[in-house]
Amino acid sequence: MTKSFSRRAFFGTAAAAAAWTSISRVSRAEPASPAAPPGAPLKLGVASYSMRKLPLDKALEMAKTLGVKYMTFKDVHIPRTDPPEATRALRAKIEAAGITIMGGGTITLPNDPVAIKKDFEYAKNAGFPLIFVAPDPAALDTIEQMAKTYDIKVAIHNHGPEDKHWPRPQDAYAAVKSRDKRLGLCIDIGHTLRTGTDPVQACREARDRLYDMHVKDLAVKTDKDSQVEVGRGVIDFPSLFKTLVAIGYQGQVGLEYEIKENDPLPGMIESIAYMRGVLAAITT
């Protein structure tokens, strides 16, 4: 048995035990609130896209069950078409539920100053300190100016081999590294892996502009449709979390659970439990 396998097996066993305890609580209709490791140096949270088939109230209830207080929000939960007062009301509801709003997106930004300004107004009303975006490269000058005007960070989200502009984190980093510090990256580790890029190395290379992260796991590193619960796939989470701690990463480590969309809670519980188990192990 190799050291690598032993380490993965150890973390997997610990996480499975934690997940089973949590799932058992849910099955008894009791809230499962596994605590984050004391003094945890990483903000483990959830991207609301994980609950995209569910209304906001249910998503917030699930966050409570998961014991998370950090979230980013998709516009299915905070609609971009709502008037400003409705957007501010949803923000108040989320904050009243004990959730720290870490950002929102993914927002597609065309090369259209009027549309871009509208999305920044939306972000301001929603209380987003950050938006993760899929921008037209030609729009970056306007985006940079709006980021300064509204003092909102903008993180380019890489979407893997299918993304003609930003397949890898390094592609986005090259575009923002000489721009205002408000422009940075949201690294999706699953999409990163599918390009043949090591997510851990990408985090090291982009550490000064890494502002958000989407976490998923893959059973096959090149297959988009092979997503599994975090800890069951091929991504090396101990190395990833060690690197994030070492570089002083301050953004959300956000679970983006894209499978089993009609009943995501059991898999999300297992994934968050694994993430907490890894974080606890590397920080004790």
C-alpha positions in Angstrom: 0.0 0.0 0.0 1.5 3.4 -1.0 1.7 6.4 1.3 -0.7 8.3 -1.1 -3.3 5.6 -0.9 -3.0 5.3 2.8 -3.5 9.0 3.2 -6.5 9.0 1.0 -8.0 6.0 2.7 -7.5 7.6 6.1 -9.3 10.8 5.1 -12.0 8.8 3.3 -12.6 6.7 6.4 -12.8 9.7 8.7 -15.1 11.6 6.4 -17.3 8.6 5.8 -17.8 8.3 9.5 -18.7 11.9 9.8 -21.0 11.8 6.9 -22.8 8.7 8.2 -23.4 10.5 11.5 -24.8 13.5 9.7 -27.0 11.5 7.3 -28.3 9.5 10.2 -29.4 12.7 11.9 -31.2 13.8 8.8 -33.0 10.5 8.5 -34.4 11.1 12.0 -35.6 14.5 10.9 -33.1 16.2 13.2 -30.9 19.0 11.9 -27.4 17.9 11.2 -24.9 20.7 12.0 -21.4 19.3 11.9 -19.1 22.0 13.2 -16.1 23.4 11.4 -12.7 22.6 12.9 -11.9 25.1 15.7 -10.1 28.1 14.3 -10.3 26.7 10.7 -8.1 28.7 8.4 -10.3 28.1 5.4 -13.9 29.3 4.8 -15.7 26.1 3.7 -19.0 27.0 2.1 -21.5 26.2 -0.6 -22.4 27.6 -4.0 -26.2 27.9 -4.2 -26.0 26.4 -7.7 -25.8 23.1 -5.8 -29.5 23.7 -4.9 -30.6 25.2 -8.2 -33.8 23.1 -8.4 -34.9 24.3 -4.9 -36.3 27.6 -3.8 -34.2 30.0 -1.7 -36.0 29.1 1.6 -35.2 25.4 1.1 -31.6 26.3 0.1 -31.1 28.2 3.4 -32.7 25.4 5.3 -30.2 23.0 3.7 -27.3 25.3 4.6 -28.4 25.1 8.2 -28.5 21.3 8.0 -25.0 21.4 6.6 -23.8 23.7 9.3 -22.3 26.2 6.7 -22.4 30.0 7.1 -20.6 31.0 3.9 -22.5 30.9 0.6 -22.3 32.3 -2.9 -25.5 32.7 -4.9 -26.8 31.9 -8.3 -29.4 34.2 -9.8 -32.0 31.3 -9.6 -32.0 32.3 -5.9 -31.4 36.1 -6.2 -32.9 36.9 -9.6 -31.1 39.4 -11.7 -34.4 40.5 -13.2 -35.9 41.5 -9.8 -36.3 45.2 -9.0 -33.6 46.6 -6.6 -35.9 46.6 -3.6 -36.7 42.9 -4.1 -33.0 42.1 -4.4 -32.3 43.9 -1.2 -35.1 42.1 0.6 -33.6 38.7 -0.4 -30.2 39.9 0.8 -31.8 40.7 4.2 -33.5 37.3 4.4 -30.2 35.5 3.7 -28.3 37.5 6.3 -31.1 37.0 8.8 -30.6 33.2 8.3 -27.0 33.6 9.6 -25.3 33.3 6.2 -22.4 35.4 5.1 -22.8 36.3 1.5 -19.4 35.7 -0.2 -20.5 36.6 -3.8 -22.6 35.6 -6.7 -22.6 34.3 -10.2 -21.6 32.9 -12.6 -22.6 36.0 -14.6 -21.9 36.2 -18.3 -20.6 39.6 -19.2 -20.8 40.7 -22.8 -18.9 43.6 -24.3 -21.8 45.9 -23.5 -21.1 48.8 -21.0 -24.8 49.3 -20.2 -25.4 45.6 -19.5 -22.2 45.4 -17.4 -23.2 48.4 -15.3 -26.7 46.8 -14.7 -25.0 43.6 -13.4 -22.8 45.6 -11.1 -25.9 47.4 -9.7 -27.5 44.1 -9.1 -24.4 42.8 -7.3 -24.4 45.9 -5.1 -28.0 45.5 -4.1 -27.5 41.8 -3.5 -24.6 42.5 -1.1 -22.0 40.7 -3.2 -18.4 41.6 -2.4 -17.4 39.6 -5.4 -18.9 38.3 -8.6 -17.5 35.4 -10.5 -18.0 35.9 -14.2 -17.6 34.5 -17.8 -16.6 37.7 -19.6 -16.0 38.6 -23.2 -12.3 39.4 -23.3 -13.1 42.6 -25.1 -15.1 43.8 -22.1 -12.2 43.7 -19.6 -11.5 47.4 -19.8 -15.1 48.2 -18.9 -15.3 45.5 -16.2 -12.1 46.9 -14.6 -13.6 50.4 -14.5 -16.9 49.1 -13.0 -15.0 47.1 -10.4 -13.2 50.3 -9.3 -16.4 52.3 -9.3 -18.4 49.8 -7.3 -15.5 48.4 -5.3 -16.6 44.9 -6.1 -14.1 42.1 -6.9 -14.5 40.3 -10.2 -13.3 36.7 -10.5 -13.1 35.1 -13.9 -14.4 31.5 -13.7 -12.6 28.9 -15.9 -15.0 26.4 -17.5 -12.6 23.7 -18.9 -11.9 22.5 -22.4 -15.3 23.8 -23.8 -14.5 27.4 -22.7 -13.1 29.2 -25.8 -11.8 32.1 -23.7 -11.0 30.8 -20.2 -10.4 27.0 -20.1 -7.6 27.1 -17.5 -7.0 29.4 -14.5 -3.7 30.4 -16.1 -5.6 31.9 -19.1 -7.6 34.1 -16.8 -4.6 35.0 -14.7 -2.7 36.2 -17.8 -5.5 38.6 -18.6 -5.8 40.1 -15.1 -2.4 40.0 -13.5 -1.5 43.5 -14.7 -4.9 45.0 -14.0 -6.5 46.5 -10.9 -6.3 44.2 -7.9 -10.1 43.8 -7.8 -9.8 41.6 -10.9 -8.9 38.0 -10.2 -9.9 34.3 -10.5 -12.6 31.9 -9.4 -10.8 28.5 -9.9 -13.1 25.6 -10.6 -10.9 22.7 -9.7 -13.0 20.1 -11.6 -12.9 22.1 -14.9 -9.2 22.8 -14.2 -8.4 19.1 -13.9 -10.2 18.3 -17.2 -7.8 20.6 -19.1 -4.8 18.5 -17.9 -3.9 21.2 -15.4 -3.0 20.4 -11.8 -5.5 22.5 -9.6 -2.9 22.7 -6.8 -0.3 24.2 -9.1 -2.8 26.6 -10.6 -3.6 27.8 -7.1 0.1 28.4 -6.4 0.6 30.3 -9.6 -2.4 32.5 -9.2 -2.3 32.9 -5.5 -2.2 36.7 -5.5 -5.4 36.8 -7.6 -7.3 33.8 -6.3 -10.5 35.2 -4.9 -13.0 32.3 -5.1 -13.1 28.6 -5.6 -15.6 26.0 -6.8 -15.1 22.5 -5.4 -16.1 19.3 -7.0 -14.6 15.9 -7.5 -14.3 13.6 -10.6 -14.0 9.9 -10.9 -12.2 10.3 -14.3 -10.0 13.4 -14.6 -11.0 14.1 -18.2 -14.7 13.3 -18.0 -17.1 16.2 -17.1 -19.9 13.7 -16.4 -17.9 11.6 -13.9 -18.6 14.0 -11.0 -18.9 12.2 -7.6 -19.1 13.2 -4.0 -16.0 15.1 -2.8 -13.5 12.5 -1.6 -14.6 9.7 -3.8 -12.7 10.9 -6.9 -9.2 11.6 -8.1 -8.5 15.1 -6.8 -5.9 15.4 -4.0 -7.8 17.4 -1.4 -5.1 17.2 1.3 -2.6 18.8 -1.0 -5.1 21.3 -2.2 -6.1 22.4 1.3 -2.5 22.5 2.5 -1.7 24.8 -0.4 -4.6 27.1 0.3 -3.6 27.4 3.9 0.0 28.0 2.9 -0.8 30.8 0.5 -3.1 32.5 3.0 -6.2 32.1 0.8 -9.1 34.2 2.2 -12.0 33.4 -0.2 -14.7 30.7 0.0 -13.9 27.1 -0.6 -17.3 26.6 -2.1 -18.8 23.1 -2.7 -20.5 23.2 -6.1 -22.4 19.9 -6.1 -23.8 19.5 -9.6 -25.1 16.0 -9.6 -28.4 14.5 -8.1 -29.9 18.0 -8.6 -33.3 17.0 -7.3 -32.0 15.5 -4.1 -28.6 16.9 -3.5 -28.5 17.0 0.3 -27.1 13.5 1.1 -24.2 13.9 -1.3 -23.6 17.4 -0.1 -23.5 16.2 3.5 -20.9 13.6 2.6 -18.9 16.1 0.6 -18.8 18.8 3.3 -18.0 16.1 5.9 -15.0 15.0 3.9 -13.8 18.5 3.4 -14.1 19.2 7.1 -12.3 16.0 7.9 -9.4 16.9 5.6 -9.2 20.4 7.0 -9.2 19.1 10.5 -6.5 16.6 9.7 -4.1 19.0 8.1 -4.5 21.6 10.8 -4.0 19.5 13.9 
